[in-house]
């Protein structure tokens, strides 16, 4: 009965040397459940081996109510996702990935008990803590992926003779030593300045008593720590108006604030993620290489301060973690600081940036350079430019006006959907799985599920609000061949036949394309926001070998920036240059795809006015015979001349 009433939370169990153990992602989720005292989920541990199930249950303290299942008992929708995942009661929407699941647990805790406002603070300022996906955020990647992976790798061989602190741990140490910037920190920094000046005046009188006690009261409970703990206790710090001398000090001359927690002064979800990782790491090196602690004074300070947070020790004990307080070294031996260890990496990054040849501003020199090397934007002919869905006869829930668009935007959205749906309809076969990446509220995926009832359609989106709206629209239509996954793209690992994306922003286009290449799936992708591409963590640009041999990353970047200048209000000549830059960036992407045995064409949507970002990347895995011929051939959808009846195949040679 409980499983029918609640969402189900599935956590991974892994087997090492025939014995099951909990990976860090599972430990982190269990720790948050304990900290939030959340009982809104049916918790299930997932084992790969049947003989591990009974042993796996013993890994979890009795205070936590969990069940154990085998991997082949997972619902179908979840089998293509990396754990942890949450499946809703209707079993049509799942949330996958560590950060997404943790944020959902917090939201469910608040929904069950709205008065627990301190839980909301875990999501950070503007509720954005760990919201940016790891594929584009170095900080999310460090906390969600790099540090847990590094600690797990260390635990596999903790007695390595040449034990070194993992780079990700050193990066965290470096982050903790940097000054803190928080919202409205000017007032706190002025209080700190006032406190420092007061200490200077009274310091001589207190010096003797402090030397006898061995520490300063301000050292043990500084302004930053008192501010942080005051917020946790929901108690306002009593402040008085600063005197004119303090008010006149320039902001740049105010003393910096020190890290109390991972993201500054306030305890957030990031600290929840890091605590189990650092707990296991510190326990290991204390046993095998205690001298390593000399490199991590700021991390040790953070570790002690986190334990001051109300509820942390209780939650840790419930999860079988006995927190201790490792003593930070009084001084760091020369050459052992995290800053020194990271210096080589920073110098290498700076060297890579300075060794690239400079470029002259504007896109024309770069475009000319490409042309001189035989590279120009090429657009394949559209196979069915006049084809359209029967919008007037489709159910209302399919219409883009559901998103409360203007009439003009609705017409353009319909035209965009016509282009992608036409190509997918020709590629799809009964029984195929179609994945709508970056699906938003489901404009494309819902049309495909309705139009292709013999195919399974999965919508993947990392914004919960958008996916919930898509789920409601799907329910109104009574669709049974559709599923919803809230996740960052890397947490979806399932097989599929066709990948689609309408206006995948920036590097999301490259991520969708990469997923399709790895799955051997065809794809129809409409790129967008080219200027955001260089901000990626996962990819380097240019992508293709030929572009890499011709352009530097800076020259490619300028193509991306000018590719965004295609808005209708711009002068025609400028829009033309923007379109050519779009074509060149997507040509680079297409050649990168062809290196994986694909035929990839760059097309323009019809009519071109349907969107300033009107390119499409259409790719199919080449047949073995075509590869042996050394000629890139692909079956391209094309309509009969009257644009009626089924598609016919038209062979097009891609040079």
C-alpha positions, -999 to 999 in steps of 0.1 A, spaced: 0 0 0 28 24 8 44 19 -26 12 29 -43 8 61 -22 44 74 -25 70 81 -51 97 55 -53 134 63 -48 158 39 -63 194 38 -50 224 19 -64 243 -9 -47 275 -21 -62 295 -52 -57 333 -51 -50 352 -83 -43 319 -102 -42 307 -80 -13 280 -53 -19 287 -17 -9 270 16 -12 285 41 -37 289 76 -25 259 89 -45 237 65 -26 253 75 8 247 112 0 210 106 -8 205 86 24 223 113 44 200 140 30 169 119 38 181 116 74 189 152 77 155 163 63 137 136 83 119 129 51 96 99 48 79 109 15 94 81 -5 95 44 -8 133 37 -8 146 8 -27 182 -4 -30 189 -19 -64 214 -49 -66 229 -64 -97 232 -98 -81 204 -118 -64 227 -131 -37 237 -96 -27 202 -84 -18 202 -97 18 237 -84 24 228 -50 9 200 -45 35 226 -48 63 245 -18 48 218 6 58 211 14 95 178 0 109 165 36 114 162 39 77 132 21 61 144 6 28 136 -24 6 160 -43 -17 152 -53 -53 172 -68 -82 181 -47 -113 158 -66 -136 128 -55 -114 133 -19 -123 104 -3 -142 112 1 -179 114 38 -179 142 37 -153 164 12 -170 178 38 -193 188 61 -164 218 62 -141 208 59 -104 197 75 -82 162 81 -96 128 89 -83 97 75 -101 64 93 -95 32 74 -84 19 74 -120 52 58 -132 54 81 -161 78 107 -148 112 100 -133 139 123 -119 174 110 -125 209 121 -113 223 131 -79 216 169 -79 181 166 -94 171 139 -69 185 158 -40 167 190 -49 135 170 -54 138 155 -19 141 190 -4 111 202 -23 90 172 -12 101 178 24 88 214 22 56 203 5 49 179 33 59 204 60 58 240 46 68 255 80 104 241 77 118 271 60 154 263 70 152 234 45 145 258 17 178 276 25 196 244 14 188 254 -22 208 285 -18 204 321 -30 176 322 -56 172 284 -52 200 277 -77 224 255 -56 237 228 -80 209 236 -104 233 242 -134 241 209 -150 276 194 -146 281 195 -184 283 233 -183 291 241 -147 326 234 -133 314 238 -98 285 213 -102 308 189 -119 334 192 -91 308 185 -64 285 161 -81 309 140 -101 347 147 -96 350 146 -59 327 115 -53 346 97 -82 380 106 -68 372 95 -33 358 62 -45 389 56 -66 410 64 -36 391 40 -14 398 12 -38 436 16 -31 440 37 1 475 24 8 491 35 -24 528 42 -17 528 73 -37 496 87 -22 487 121 -36 457 142 -28 433 140 -57 431 171 -79 394 176 -72 401 177 -34 428 202 -40 404 223 -61 380 223 -32 407 233 -8 416 261 -32 380 272 -33 377 273 5 407 296 8 392 322 -16 373 352 -2 335 348 0 311 369 -20 275 367 -8 244 388 -14 244 421 6 279 412 20 288 449 23 270 452 57 287 421 71 321 432 59 316 466 76 307 448 108 339 428 104 359 460 100 343 475 131 351 443 150 387 443 138 392 479 149 376 472 182 400 443 187 429 465 179 419 489 207 413 462 233 438 437 221 466 447 245 444 443 275 431 409 264 465 396 250 476 381 283 443 362 290 442 349 255 478 336 257 469 318 289 438 301 273 457 293 242 432 308 217 413 340 209 375 341 214 373 358 180 393 330 164 369 303 177 337 322 169 344 348 143 318 371 126 314 348 96 307 317 117 282 336 140 264 350 109 262 315 94 249 299 126 225 327 133 208 321 99 206 284 106 189 292 139 166 317 122 178 344 146 187 378 133 220 392 143 216 424 163 233 452 144 237 489 150 242 516 125 279 519 117 296 551 127 305 576 100 341 565 100 331 529 90 305 540 65 330 561 46 354 532 40 354 522 3 339 487 -5 372 477 -21 390 485 12 367 463 34 381 431 48 371 399 29 348 373 43 361 338 49 344 306 39 324 289 66 307 265 43 314 253 7 295 281 -10 302 309 15 285 317 48 255 295 45 249 258 48 236 245 14 230 213 -5 266 215 -17 277 208 19 253 179 21 269 164 -10 305 169 2 302 157 38 299 120 32 327 122 6 351 141 28 341 119 58 352 87 40 383 104 26 396 119 58 389 86 77 411 68 51 440 92 50 441 95 88 446 57 89 471 55 60 487 89 54 480 113 82 507 137 70 485 144 40 463 165 62 490 192 61 478 200 26 442 206 36 439 231 64 408 249 50 391 216 42 396 205 78 382 238 91 352 234 69 347 198 81 346 209 117 323 238 110 298 216 91 294 195 122 281 226 141 250 227 119 220 215 139 209 181 127 241 171 109 255 149 136 221 132 141 218 125 104 253 113 102 249 88 130 217 75 115 237 67 83 265 50 102 290 79 100 308 88 132 320 123 127 353 134 143 373 166 144 407 161 128 432 187 141 443 212 115 480 216 114 495 247 129 515 254 98 517 240 63 551 226 54 567 243 24 557 229 -10 526 211 4 499 237 0 470 231 -24 479 264 -40 513 251 -50 499 218 -62 474 236 -85 499 262 -98 511 238 -126 476 233 -138 469 270 -139 501 277 -157 494 251 -183 459 265 -189 474 300 -193 501 286 -217 474 270 -239 456 303 -241 486 323 -250 501 299 -275 472 303 -299 476 328 -327 457 360 -323 428 369 -346 416 402 -361 382 413 -348 350 405 -367 340 374 -386 353 383 -421 390 374 -415 380 341 -401 355 334 -429 381 344 -455 407 321 -438 382 292 -440 374 299 -477 411 300 -486 413 265 -471 383 253 -492 357 255 -464 324 273 -470 290 270 -455 269 244 -474 232 238 -470 216 207 -482 182 211 -500 151 206 -479 134 174 -489 98 185 -481 96 223 -478 58 225 -481 48 196 -458 27 205 -428 8 189 -400 -30 192 -401 -30 217 -373 -67 226 -376 -78 190 -369 -53 182 -341 -64 182 -304 -61 215 -286 -35 201 -262 -11 196 -291 -13 232 -302 16 254 -293 -8 280 -280 -9 259 -248 22 278 -238 3 310 -240 22 323 -271 12 352 -292 -5 344 -325 27 352 -345 48 330 -323 23 302 -325 25 303 -364 63 302 -362 64 274 -337 40 253 -359 63 259 -388 94 248 -368 75 216 -357 65 209 -393 102 207 -403 113 184 -376 83 161 -375 84 156 -413 120 143 -411 113 121 -381 82 106 -397 103 93 -425 131 80 -402 108 63 -377 97 27 -378 71 9 -357 85 0 -323 112 27 -324 121 47 -294 124 85 -300 140 107 -275 131 145 -274 161 160 -257 158 194 -240 121 190 -245 108 220 -226 70 218 -223 69 191 -249 58 209 -281 78 185 -303 77 153 -282 39 154 -277 33 159 -314 55 129 -322 38 107 -296 4 116 -311 15 113 -347 35 81 -343 14 59 -319 35 28 -326 67 45 -314 77 51 -278 86 88 -271 107 99 -241 109 136 -232 141 146 -213 143 180 -197 162 193 -166 136 220 -157 109 204 -135 83 231 -142 84 225 -179 83 188 -177 53 188 -153 34 210 -179 43 185 -206 30 157 -184 -3 175 -179 -7 181 -217 1 144 -224 -25 133 -198 -52 155 -215 -45 137 -247 -46 103 -232 -12 93 -246 2 60 -235 34 58 -255 52 87 -238 75 90 -208 91 119 -190 126 121 -175 139 151 -155 176 148 -158 208 163 -172 216 145 -205 245 125 -191 222 107 -167 202 91 -196 221 60 -209 193 40 -225 191 28 -261 170 46 -286 166 49 -324 161 86 -331 171 117 -311 154 150 -317 159 185 -302 142 218 -311 165 248 -304 190 230 -281 209 259 -267 246 262 -271 266 231 -262 233 212 -256 233 206 -294 267 189 -292 256 169 -262 225 156 -279 245 148 -310 271 129 -289 243 109 -273 230 99 -307 264 90 -320 271 67 -290 237 51 -293 240 47 -331 208 66 -335 196 90 -362 191 126 -352 172 157 -362 185 187 -342 178 224 -344 207 243 -328 203 276 -309 223 301 -288 257 295 -306 274 321 -284 271 298 -254 290 270 -270 325 281 -258 314 279 -221 312 241 -222 331 219 -198 327 187 -217 337 197 -252 365 216 -270 360 236 -301 363 233 -331 350 197 -331 362 183 -365 397 176 -375 397 198 -405 384 228 -386 409 221 -359 437 222 -385 424 255 -398 411 276 -368 421 283 -333 394 281 -306 393 319 -304 386 321 -341 359 295 -337 345 315 -308 340 345 -330 321 325 -355 298 314 -327 292 349 -314 283 363 -349 262 332 -356 237 346 -330 233 378 -350 204 367 -372 175 386 -356 149 401 -380 156 436 -368 192 435 -379 203 448 -414 201 422 -442 238 421 -447 245 414 -411 218 387 -410 235 371 -440 269 370 -423 252 356 -392 236 328 -413 269 320 -429 285 318 -395 257 295 -383 264 273 -414 301 271 -407 297 262 -370 272 235 -379 294 223 -408 321 217 -382 296 197 -362 286 177 -392 322 168 -400 327 157 -364 297 134 -368 310 120 -401 341 110 -383 319 85 -364 306 69 -396 275 91 -400 262 112 -429 252 146 -415 236 173 -435 230 210 -426 196 222 -437 175 253 -434 140 252 -421 112 262 -444 101 290 -444 133 306 -433 113 332 -414 100 306 -390 130 313 -367 162 334 -367 179 301 -357 166 281 -386 194 255 -391 188 218 -388 214 190 -384 201 157 -398 223 126 -393 220 89 -401 245 61 -395 260 50 -428 255 15 -441 286 -7 -443 284 -8 -481 285 30 -483 315 32 -460 333 5 -481 326 26 -513 343 56 -497 313 77 -506 289 93 -480 255 83 -491 223 86 -471 186 81 -477 172 116 -475 134 120 -471 117 137 -500 81 143 -509 65 136 -542 60 167 -563 24 172 -551 36 168 -515 11 141 -509 14 104 -501 44 87 -484 80 98 -486 102 86 -514 139 80 -510 163 104 -527 200 96 -528 222 126 -522 260 125 -523 277 145 -495 312 156 -506 
